[in-house]
Amino acid sequence: MAVENSKVLIIVNNWGIEETELTRPLRDLKAAGAQVTLAATTMDPCETVQHDRYEGETLTPDALLSDVQAADYDLLVVPGGTCNVDRIRVNEDAITLAQEFAHEGKPIAAICHGAWLLVNAGLIAGKTAAPCRYIAADIENAGGYYVDEQVHVDDANGFRLITSRKPDDLDYFVDAIKDALK
């Protein structure tokens, strides 16, 4: 599979998404030729924030979380934003999607707080991850291993997990996603 022939699913809550953690992967992957779907909890506009605090760009979702299936996509992206992930990590549709991607052996990419979803989905045990330092204890308490790296790729447990710490690491994060789609 090539990036230009891939289908990528990005999942979010409709509010509190860290702007660049959504817009950079979305736009960079589209520019590389991937078909990218933004799925949200509702069809209301997705309101992003900058640094979890300042108003950011608003985007229109393409689909509802409840209407998408892992079988239709090649890779899952979970952007951060403390409020976004705090809500999506308890959303049953999001949890089920993450579990389906992992069980089908498909890559999952999570940046910053995005790995919180994987903790709640029971997918972190035995994995090494590089999310933001604020959830390091959550990763370790879930049986995973925390590392402080710009990007970390882990192929343990039958699926590729790509994690990255923060917006400053987006170049590495997006490159790792593209590599996973080759």
C-alpha positions as CSV (number, residue, x, y, z in Angstrom):
1,M,0.0,0.0,0.0
2,A,1.2,3.5,-0.7
3,V,0.3,6.7,1.1
4,E,-1.6,7.9,-1.9
5,N,-3.8,4.8,-1.9
6,S,-4.5,4.7,1.8
7,K,-7.5,5.5,3.9
8,V,-6.9,7.2,7.2
9,L,-9.4,7.8,10.0
10,I,-9.0,10.6,12.4
11,I,-11.3,10.5,15.5
12,V,-12.1,13.4,17.8
13,N,-14.6,14.8,20.2
14,N,-16.2,18.0,18.9
15,W,-14.4,20.3,21.2
16,G,-11.0,20.8,22.8
17,I,-8.8,19.2,20.1
18,E,-5.3,20.6,20.0
19,E,-5.4,22.5,16.6
20,T,-2.1,21.5,15.0
21,E,-2.4,17.9,16.3
22,L,-5.5,17.6,14.1
23,T,-4.8,19.9,11.2
24,R,-1.2,18.9,10.4
25,P,-1.8,15.2,10.1
26,L,-5.1,15.8,8.3
27,R,-3.7,18.2,5.8
28,D,-0.3,16.6,5.3
29,L,-1.8,13.2,4.7
30,K,-4.3,14.6,2.3
31,A,-1.6,16.5,0.4
32,A,0.3,13.2,0.1
33,G,-2.7,11.7,-1.5
34,A,-4.4,9.8,1.3
35,Q,-8.1,9.7,1.7
36,V,-8.7,11.2,5.2
37,T,-11.9,11.0,7.1
38,L,-12.5,13.1,10.2
39,A,-15.0,11.4,12.4
40,A,-16.5,13.1,15.5
41,T,-19.0,12.3,18.3
42,T,-21.6,14.5,16.6
43,M,-21.9,16.3,13.2
44,D,-21.5,19.6,14.9
45,P,-18.4,21.6,14.0
46,C,-15.1,20.5,15.6
47,E,-13.7,23.3,17.6
48,T,-10.0,23.2,18.1
49,V,-7.9,25.0,20.7
50,Q,-4.3,26.2,20.8
51,H,-2.4,25.1,23.9
52,D,-5.6,23.8,25.5
53,R,-6.7,27.3,26.0
54,Y,-7.0,29.7,23.1
55,E,-9.6,29.4,20.4
56,G,-8.4,27.6,17.2
57,E,-9.7,26.7,13.8
58,T,-13.2,25.0,13.4
59,L,-13.5,22.0,11.1
60,T,-16.5,20.1,9.8
61,P,-16.5,16.4,10.5
62,D,-17.0,14.0,7.6
63,A,-18.7,11.3,9.6
64,L,-19.9,10.2,13.0
65,L,-17.8,7.9,15.2
66,S,-20.8,5.6,15.5
67,D,-20.9,5.2,11.6
68,V,-17.3,4.3,10.8
69,Q,-15.6,0.9,11.0
70,A,-12.0,-0.1,11.3
71,A,-12.4,-2.5,8.3
72,D,-12.8,0.5,6.0
73,Y,-9.5,2.2,6.9
74,D,-5.7,1.5,6.9
75,L,-4.7,3.6,9.9
76,L,-6.2,5.4,12.9
77,V,-5.0,8.8,14.1
78,V,-6.0,10.1,17.6
79,P,-5.1,13.8,18.1
80,G,-4.5,15.3,21.5
81,G,-6.0,18.2,23.4
82,T,-6.6,17.5,27.0
83,C,-10.4,18.1,26.8
84,N,-10.8,16.2,23.5
85,V,-9.2,13.0,24.7
86,D,-10.6,13.2,28.2
87,R,-14.0,12.9,26.6
88,I,-13.2,10.5,23.7
89,R,-11.4,8.0,26.0
90,V,-14.7,7.2,27.6
91,N,-16.7,7.1,24.4
92,E,-17.7,3.5,23.6
93,D,-17.5,4.1,19.8
94,A,-14.0,5.4,20.1
95,I,-12.9,2.6,22.4
96,T,-14.3,0.0,20.1
97,L,-12.7,1.5,17.0
98,A,-9.3,1.5,18.6
99,Q,-9.7,-2.1,19.7
100,E,-10.8,-3.1,16.2
101,F,-7.8,-1.4,14.6
102,A,-5.5,-3.2,17.0
103,H,-7.2,-6.6,16.6
104,E,-7.0,-6.2,12.8
105,G,-3.3,-5.4,13.1
106,K,-3.7,-1.9,11.7
107,P,-1.5,1.0,12.8
108,I,-2.7,3.5,15.4
109,A,-1.0,6.9,15.7
110,A,-1.7,9.0,18.9
111,I,-0.1,12.3,19.7
112,C,0.2,14.0,23.1
113,H,-2.8,13.0,25.3
114,G,-4.2,10.9,22.4
115,A,-2.7,7.7,24.0
116,W,-5.2,8.1,26.9
117,L,-7.8,6.5,24.6
118,L,-5.5,3.5,24.2
119,V,-5.2,3.2,28.0
120,N,-9.0,3.0,28.3
121,A,-9.2,0.6,25.4
122,G,-6.9,-1.8,27.1
123,L,-4.3,-1.6,24.3
124,I,-1.2,-0.3,26.2
125,A,0.0,-3.3,28.2
126,G,3.3,-4.4,26.8
127,K,3.7,-1.4,24.5
128,T,6.3,1.4,24.7
129,A,4.8,4.8,24.1
130,A,6.0,8.4,23.9
131,P,3.0,10.6,24.7
132,C,3.1,13.8,26.7
133,R,4.7,13.5,30.1
134,Y,1.5,14.3,31.9
135,I,0.1,10.8,31.1
136,A,3.3,8.8,31.7
137,A,1.9,7.4,34.9
138,D,-1.3,6.3,33.1
139,I,0.8,4.5,30.5
140,E,2.8,2.7,33.1
141,N,-0.2,1.9,35.3
142,A,-1.8,0.3,32.3
143,G,1.2,-2.0,31.8
144,G,3.0,0.0,29.2
145,Y,6.4,1.7,29.1
146,Y,6.8,5.5,28.9
147,V,9.7,7.0,26.9
148,D,10.5,10.7,26.3
149,E,11.1,10.7,22.6
150,Q,10.0,12.9,19.7
151,V,8.3,9.8,18.2
152,H,8.2,6.2,19.1
153,V,7.1,3.3,17.0
154,D,6.2,0.0,18.7
155,D,5.2,-3.2,16.9
156,A,4.5,-5.4,19.9
157,N,1.3,-7.2,20.4
158,G,0.3,-7.5,16.8
159,F,-0.2,-3.8,15.8
160,R,2.0,-0.8,15.2
161,L,1.6,2.1,17.7
162,I,3.0,5.4,16.7
163,T,3.2,8.0,19.6
164,S,4.6,11.5,19.9
165,R,4.8,13.9,22.7
166,K,3.6,17.3,21.5
167,P,3.0,19.7,18.6
168,D,6.8,20.5,18.4
169,D,7.2,16.8,17.3
170,L,4.6,16.9,14.5
171,D,7.2,16.6,11.7
172,Y,8.4,13.3,13.2
173,F,4.9,12.1,13.9
174,V,3.6,12.7,10.4
175,D,6.7,11.1,8.9
176,A,6.2,8.0,11.0
177,I,2.5,7.8,9.9
178,K,3.6,8.1,6.2
179,D,6.2,5.4,6.8
180,A,3.5,3.1,8.3
181,L,1.4,3.5,5.1
182,K,4.2,2.5,2.7
